[in-house]
Amino acid sequence: MLPGSLCLVPLLLVLGVGSGGGSGDGGDSRRRRLLAAKVNKHKPWIETSYHGVITENNDTVILDPPLVALDKDAPVPFAGEICAFKIHGQELPFEAVVLNKTSGEGRLRAKSPIDCELQKEYSFIIQAYDCGAGPREAAWKKSHKAVVHIQVKDVNEFAPTFKEPAYKAIVTEGKIYDSILQVEAIDEDCSPQYSQICNYEIVTTDVPFAIDRNGNIRNTEKLSYDKQHQYEILVTAYDCGQKPAAQDTLVQVDVKPVCKPGWQDWTKRIEYQPGSGSMALFPSIHLETCDGAVSSLQVTAELQTNYIGKGCDRETYSEKSLQKLCGASSGIIDLLPSPSAATNWTAGLLVDSSEMIFKFDGRQGAKIPDGIVPKNLTDQFTITMWMKHGPSPGVRAEKETILCNSDKTEMNRHHYALYVHNCRLVFLLRKDFDQADTFRPAEFHWKLDQICDKEWHYYVINVEFPVVTLYMDGATYEPYLVTNDWPIHPSHIAMQLTVGACWQGGEVAKPRFAQFFHGSLASLTIRPGKMESQKVISCLQACKEGLDINSLESLGQGIKYHFNPSQSVLVMEGDEIGNINQALQKVSYINSRQFPTAGVRRLRLSSKVQCFGEDVCISIPDVDAYVMVLQASEPQITLQGTERFWRPAAQFESARGVTLFPDIKIVSTFAKMEASGDTRTTGSAPKSAVLEEMLHNLDFCDILVLGGDLDPRQECLELNHSELHQRHLDATNSTAGYSIYGVGSMSRYEQVLHHLRYRNWHPTSFETRKFRIKCSELNGRYTSNEFNLEVSVLHEVRVSNKEHVNHLIVQPPFLQSVHHPESRSSIQRSSVVPSIATVVIIISVCMLVFVVAMGVYRVRIAHQHFIQENEATREAEMDWDDSALTITVNPMEKHEGPGHGEDETEGEEEEEEAEEGLSSSSSGSDDSEEEEEEGMGRVRHGQSGTRQAQLEWDDSTLPY
């Protein structure tokens, strides 16, 4: 405290006392005010303005300059001190506190958390107050008003968010865009640093897009609709504090194709289920013209099947069967048959067994044996074939012989030949010399592109000399060149018919083949003496698959259409695009085969457009699709019937013989997958195979003789031709067996097999004959099981009553049980003709009484046992089993003669003769197909006259 101040206090006290001494309390008050006025003379002082910063979610405000109040009354207590800072304003979240009264230092702080997002700045008035004159003095002096500006400092507490959850844009293929679309993100922070988006980024990798800092997306390369129809990319955003977006946004970019004229809404792969009939190929197809002015349209649909079989899916029956199906005349001679024992001249050729296609590589030829084709073909005959041929190698091509009939030795004359030369088909026919020794037509030439196009074509040459006509794929072609030649003078030189080359038997050092053929041949036939009709020719080359139109009546008006002969090409024309669309939607594929060839059939749709007088017309690209023919269910052909039976010898000798297969059945099944009903364990229905019966045709059944060929001097197989003809089947017979062929139903083949008979004029010379049947569909593509049949002769048992006594006494070897192996299928009854001297009978008379009694007892017991068992197991047919046959004879019996077998057809009865009051019937023949085995050691005797084949004892004359 200053010295002057210390002197002033007593003075004030004196003055106060003196002036207020007489006035009491009022005087004291005045004195205090006077004293205060003398002491607190100055107001506090603060700055006129302050600028402060506060970080949100914090309570400290940093002011510039600091909050300090000064008072000139200092160091006077109270008057020179700062007691408070007061803020003027309503609901301000700040307060000012005094940190040091003496120094006047203060602090500004927040009363509650400050949120920048609610308010970024605050402005208010602040004043400083001193402490007055004393502790109880309320007359504080205040400073002038100072303005405080406070800015709230932001914290990066919010992540960017996109305005849209997803964005979508459509672009046209083939273009580069500067900006396809713009994405935008926002940030709820208050400051520019944290509320602004500084960067965008594409999260999805390997996409042809980029994005800039403003969110503009562009493509970095040209987009293709064919490559990808749609792109989906994820985009994120960053604020300037590098905080990423809380959730990425999805951007979908659809690529729109450039409007290209063409066919729309068609399927490249079309599956065809066998047996489904006609199936639409383009049920939803339509043409997009891109607003092009089209005046007319021509559409060509082409089914490409040249790599299927012989140009398309055709029946794969044998050539003879196909000829019969199409109604061709009989007498056809197949020059390229399947290799077999009877047709072995094709055994050395290259062959595709599935289609019986023979391939010639220019080094092979086949000789047709003599007698297969008549030497004189007359003036009328027909040659047919399938041929696939390409251009001949070399500059000067040689003749390529298909069929040639030339001299076998000495000379080299060609009597008739069919060959290819420089892509021309030539037929040579040299007539024999007669009275008219003049030039005659000899060579007929056809020039066709199809001869060397490496595709399959069907050729028919009808000869009605001197006119020769060529049919190719059903179309008629006349020869463009006919040359004449002299007739051939007669000679005694034999001729050689060959296929694939020509035989050169003379004028060379060593006979050999020449003029080899390069290509493929199938179904090469010749029919002497007859010509084929156009109808038969069309049938033989007809395809079983092709294009079709569903409901021709519903085609739009003004639509013209045209099929080629094989229905593999369809041409449609029209003026209205809508009508063309509807017509194409009715185009279908059909395959009439029950078992079509599985695989791909290519399909092409080409278009030609005409516009309304415009220089430039739209171009429509071709449609390339394919039909996938699925695999048909393969049939399992099963032959069922009696596999073994016995017949009396008389039946084999009879005029009708023995029917071999009276009860044979032909059944065909296929496996069908069906879902079972139990889905509790697996969740999905498991599939199981179920056999279902199906009906289809057969094309041959072969009956083979096993164990050696038939001896035509004593045995044969017979079948009435009427049984075949009325069922449109044919057959060939040989010592090796019987072959029935022709396309017919399984029931037809069953009926024919039921009538096949076997005869043998000397049945005693054999015991067993074995046969085997095997049937086929589609020329061996599907075959049956091998059904084996064993037929045996049922021989008679002939027993003589004479001299039976010696058997009972001496026990000769033939009295023992005769055992036959079970593998033997026939029952052979050996004739028992014993011989004994009369003197032995006299000596053994004492033994006879006992033996007779025992014999009668055994006969009685066996008879009763047989009757009981026969009643319990009554069967329609019974088999003899003599594996343990024991023959016991009664010495008191005498058989006058053997029993005679009873034939089923003639109904002969067995004759019995009794001598000396005791006789028994002999074993008779049974007319049933099989006899049931009864067991070892049983005595069997037969009584004829029943069709149930039940054997009984005849004890009508047997004394007990």
DACORPE-V725622 format. One line per field, one symbol per residue. psi: psi as a letter, one per 30 degrees, with the letter a starting at -180 (. if undefined). A space follows every 10 residues. Layout:
psi=???
This chain:
psi=kleeeeffee eeeeeeeefg fffbeeeeee eeeeeeeeei flllkllflk klkkkkglfk kjkjlljkkk kffkgkkeeg lkflkkkklk hkgllklkej eefgklkklk flkkjefekf lkklkklkka gaflfgkfik klllkkkkkk kkklkifklk kkekflkklk lklglkkeje lklkllkglf leeffkjfkl kjeklhkhll kafggkklkf lkkkeeekek kklkkllkaf ggklkekllk kkjkjkkkjk klklhlkekj kkkkggbkkk eifgklkjfh gkjkelkkkj kkjjgfgjbh fajlkgllee eeeeegglll gkjjfilkka efigfgeglk kjfeghkkkk gggllkkklk fekkejfafk lkkllkkjka kkllejklkj kekkjlkele lhkjeklklk jhgkkkkkjj llkaejilkl kekkkkjkff ehgglklkkk jkkikgkkkk kjhfkkkkkf kkkllklkkk lgkllkklkf lkkjflglek klllilkjak lkhjlkjkfl lkleeeeeee gkkglallkk iffgklkgkk lkkleghfkk kkklfkeeee eeeeffklkk jfkeilklak jkkkjlkkkk ligkekllkj llkjakkjjl klkkkjkkkk akfklkklee eeflefakke ifgkkjkkll kkkkklfjge effkjlklkk kkklklllfl kkjkklgklk jfffllkkkk feeeefghll lkklffakkk lkjlleeeee eeffgklkkk fiffflekkk lkkkllkhhg ekllljkkkk klkjlljjkk fkhfeeefef ilefflkjkk kffkfljkjk kjilklkeee eeegfefeee eeeeeeeeee eeeeeeeeee efhklfkkkk jgfhkkjklj fflkkellkk kjkeefhkkk kkkkkggkll klkllkglel kkkflkgkkk kkjlflgghk klkjgfgjk.
